[in-house]
Amino acid sequence: MIDSLLNTVFFCSHKRTTFPLTPKRGDRVPEAAKRTGTYVVCLDCGKEFPYNWRELRIEPVEAVTHPAQPKKTGKAAAWLLQPLLRFLG
């Protein structure tokens, strides 16, 4: 969310990227490399993109899947309101 907002305000064209990187076993595997195994990094903004060695191009950003966000149950809001309700009641 914040990343897309910053790219809207301070647009980065991602023209300058690193050579495609493939993490070794046991290294931290970036989100971008989880799907294709290889990724590139923008030298201007630091954003990582999945890289397809077969087609020699950066994969579309929309194709990267992110883990599902946990659902909020509303328990935190009820917990915050309890002291206020005790004070008023």
Buried (B, 14 or more C-beta within 10 A) or exposed (E): EEEEEEBEEEEEEBEEBEEBBEBEEEEEBBEBBEBBBBBBBBEEBEBBBBBBEEEEEBBEEEEBEEEEEEEEEEEEEEEEEEEEEEEEE
